[in-house]
Amino acid sequence: MTGRDPQRAVRAVIAEHLRYLRENHPEGPLTLDQFAEITGVGRTRLAAAESAQGANLTMETMVKITAAMGIARPAYLIDPEVFREVNRELDLVKALRERGATSMALRASSAAGGATPELADLLATMITVGEEARRLQARAESSPEP
């Protein structure tokens, strides 16, 4: 994020991460309308944040978006390392879903340390988000075209 305009660079990273999340979430790809409904953030605001210029998002809005999408680490939107780590977790959930998993049990181990409860919470939230996304998709498919 070096250069003459560090704020612009941060907005660009946030824009890239938002687009990636919306398009690659285990329940995605989501339309902007679906993304807005799930996150509770206005469609126009999300579109502006995903644009090439990006938009300033408050920390509150970033926390709201990540929490609604089942991500307990709001730094996902600004920190490349957190982005990569969480995406690996999301890819695991997606792969499990593609193999037909609808639930899972995690066992604590000494190697897992404190990560097991966090992963269980992430997976439970992601299943909830997935159910909501499927509900929205079914509603969109059953609505008559204008």
C-alpha positions as CSV (number, residue, x, y, z in Angstrom):
1,M,0.0,0.0,0.0
2,T,2.8,2.3,-0.8
3,G,2.4,5.2,-3.2
4,R,0.9,8.6,-3.2
5,D,-2.6,7.7,-2.2
6,P,-2.7,5.0,0.5
7,Q,-6.4,5.5,1.2
8,R,-7.2,4.7,-2.5
9,A,-5.0,1.6,-2.2
10,V,-6.9,0.4,0.9
11,R,-10.2,1.0,-0.9
12,A,-9.0,-1.0,-3.9
13,V,-8.1,-3.9,-1.6
14,I,-11.5,-3.8,0.1
15,A,-13.2,-3.7,-3.3
16,E,-11.2,-6.7,-4.5
17,H,-12.0,-8.7,-1.3
18,L,-15.7,-7.8,-1.3
19,R,-16.0,-8.9,-5.0
20,Y,-14.2,-12.1,-4.2
21,L,-16.3,-12.9,-1.2
22,R,-19.5,-12.3,-3.0
23,E,-18.5,-14.3,-6.1
24,N,-16.6,-17.2,-4.3
25,H,-18.5,-17.7,-1.0
26,P,-19.5,-21.3,-0.5
27,E,-23.1,-20.3,-1.2
28,G,-22.2,-18.0,-4.0
29,P,-22.0,-16.5,-6.4
30,L,-24.4,-14.0,-4.9
31,T,-25.9,-11.1,-6.8
32,L,-25.5,-7.7,-5.3
33,D,-29.1,-7.8,-4.3
34,Q,-28.6,-11.1,-2.4
35,F,-25.4,-9.8,-0.9
36,A,-27.2,-6.7,0.3
37,E,-30.1,-8.6,1.8
38,I,-27.8,-11.1,3.6
39,T,-25.4,-8.4,5.0
40,G,-28.0,-5.7,5.7
41,V,-25.8,-3.2,3.8
42,G,-27.5,-1.2,0.9
43,R,-27.0,-2.5,-2.6
44,T,-25.8,1.0,-3.8
45,R,-23.2,1.1,-0.9
46,L,-21.9,-2.3,-1.8
47,A,-21.7,-1.5,-5.5
48,A,-19.8,1.6,-4.7
49,A,-17.4,-0.3,-2.4
50,E,-16.8,-2.9,-5.1
51,S,-16.2,-0.4,-7.8
52,A,-12.7,0.4,-9.2
53,Q,-12.5,3.5,-7.1
54,G,-13.9,1.8,-4.0
55,A,-15.8,3.7,-1.3
56,N,-15.0,4.5,2.3
57,L,-16.6,1.9,4.5
58,T,-16.8,2.3,8.3
59,M,-15.3,-0.3,10.5
60,E,-18.9,-0.9,11.7
61,T,-20.0,-1.7,8.1
62,M,-17.0,-4.0,7.5
63,V,-17.8,-5.9,10.7
64,K,-21.4,-6.1,9.7
65,I,-20.5,-7.6,6.3
66,T,-18.0,-10.1,7.5
67,A,-20.2,-11.3,10.4
68,A,-23.2,-11.7,8.2
69,M,-21.1,-13.8,5.8
70,G,-19.9,-16.1,8.6
71,I,-16.4,-14.5,8.9
72,A,-15.3,-13.8,12.5
73,R,-12.3,-11.8,11.4
74,P,-13.2,-8.3,10.0
75,A,-9.6,-7.9,9.0
76,Y,-10.6,-10.2,6.1
77,L,-11.5,-7.1,4.1
78,I,-8.1,-5.3,4.5
79,D,-5.4,-7.7,5.5
80,P,-4.1,-9.9,2.7
81,E,-2.9,-12.7,5.0
82,V,-6.2,-12.9,6.9
83,F,-7.9,-12.8,3.4
84,R,-5.8,-15.9,2.3
85,E,-6.3,-17.8,5.6
86,V,-10.1,-17.3,5.7
87,N,-10.4,-18.1,2.0
88,R,-8.7,-21.5,2.7
89,E,-11.3,-22.1,5.4
90,L,-14.1,-21.1,3.0
91,D,-12.7,-23.3,0.3
92,L,-12.7,-26.2,2.8
93,V,-16.4,-25.6,3.6
94,K,-17.2,-25.3,-0.1
95,A,-15.4,-28.6,-0.9
96,L,-17.3,-30.3,2.0
97,R,-20.6,-29.0,0.7
98,E,-19.8,-30.2,-2.8
99,R,-19.2,-33.6,-1.4
100,G,-22.7,-33.5,0.2
101,A,-21.8,-32.7,3.8
102,T,-24.6,-30.9,5.6
103,S,-23.2,-31.0,9.1
104,M,-20.0,-32.0,10.8
105,A,-18.6,-32.6,14.3
106,L,-15.3,-31.3,15.5
107,R,-13.3,-32.9,18.2
108,A,-10.9,-30.9,20.4
109,S,-7.3,-32.0,20.3
110,S,-4.2,-30.7,21.9
111,A,-2.9,-29.6,18.4
112,A,-6.0,-27.6,17.7
113,G,-5.6,-25.4,20.7
114,G,-8.4,-22.8,20.8
115,A,-9.1,-22.9,17.1
116,T,-11.8,-25.7,17.3
117,P,-14.6,-23.6,18.9
118,E,-13.8,-20.8,16.4
119,L,-13.9,-23.1,13.4
120,A,-17.1,-24.7,14.7
121,D,-18.7,-21.2,15.1
122,L,-17.5,-20.3,11.5
123,L,-19.0,-23.5,10.0
124,A,-22.3,-23.1,11.9
125,T,-22.6,-19.5,10.7
126,M,-21.7,-20.4,7.2
127,I,-24.4,-23.1,7.2
128,T,-26.9,-20.5,8.4
129,V,-25.7,-18.1,5.7
130,G,-26.0,-20.8,3.1
131,E,-29.6,-21.6,4.2
132,E,-30.4,-17.9,3.9
133,A,-28.8,-17.7,0.4
134,R,-30.8,-20.7,-0.8
135,R,-34.0,-19.2,0.6
136,L,-33.3,-15.9,-1.3
137,Q,-32.5,-17.8,-4.5
138,A,-35.7,-19.9,-4.3
139,R,-37.7,-16.7,-3.7
140,A,-36.0,-15.0,-6.6
141,E,-36.7,-17.9,-8.9
142,S,-40.3,-18.1,-7.9
143,S,-41.0,-14.4,-8.3
144,P,-42.6,-13.3,-11.5
145,E,-40.4,-11.3,-13.9
146,P,-41.4,-7.6,-14.0
